[in-house]
Amino acid sequence: MKQCDAEGKYSKLDPSYCDNLIQYKHQVNLRKAWKNKYDPNNEFPSVDPCDYKSVEDYHEALKR
């Protein structure tokens, strides 16, 4: 799993719900994309994309 997230930024994602490494890497890449799109300047460091199952939930949390 370390190969998907060498910096450990997305270590909160639980790999046990993924069937294989490709699915886990996809989930990490999704969270990276959400962060880059909705919080590129890291204005909301306390809002972690790994805490959300959907982009809608993550985006809504940033609005609060």
C-alpha positions in Angstrom: 0.0 0.0 0.0 3.0 2.3 0.6 3.7 2.3 -3.1 0.3 4.0 -3.7 0.9 6.7 -1.1 4.6 7.0 -0.5 4.2 10.2 1.6 1.5 8.7 3.8 -0.9 11.5 3.3 -3.8 9.2 2.6 -3.0 6.5 5.1 -6.4 6.9 6.8 -8.0 5.0 3.8 -8.8 1.5 4.9 -7.3 -0.9 2.3 -9.3 -3.8 3.7 -12.4 -2.8 1.7 -10.5 -3.0 -1.6 -10.2 -6.3 -3.4 -6.8 -5.5 -4.8 -4.0 -3.0 -5.0 -5.5 -1.4 -8.2 -8.7 -0.6 -6.4 -6.8 0.9 -3.4 -4.7 3.0 -5.7 -7.8 4.2 -7.5 -9.3 5.3 -4.1 -6.0 7.2 -3.2 -6.0 8.9 -6.6 -9.6 9.9 -6.2 -8.8 11.6 -2.8 -5.8 13.3 -4.4 -8.1 14.6 -7.2 -10.7 15.9 -4.7 -8.0 17.7 -2.7 -6.4 19.2 -5.8 -9.8 20.4 -7.2 -11.5 21.7 -4.1 -8.6 22.7 -1.8 -5.5 23.2 -3.9 -4.0 25.8 -1.5 -4.7 23.7 1.6 -6.9 26.3 3.1 -8.8 23.6 5.1 -6.1 21.3 6.5 -8.5 19.9 9.1 -10.8 18.5 6.4 -9.3 15.3 5.2 -10.7 13.8 2.0 -10.0 10.3 3.4 -12.8 10.9 6.0 -15.4 11.0 3.2 -16.8 8.3 0.9 -18.0 10.7 -1.8 -16.8 13.9 -3.5 -20.1 15.5 -2.7 -19.7 14.9 1.1 -16.1 16.2 1.0 -17.1 19.3 -1.0 -20.0 19.9 1.5 -17.6 19.6 4.4 -15.3 22.3 2.9 -18.3 24.7 2.7 -19.0 24.5 6.5 
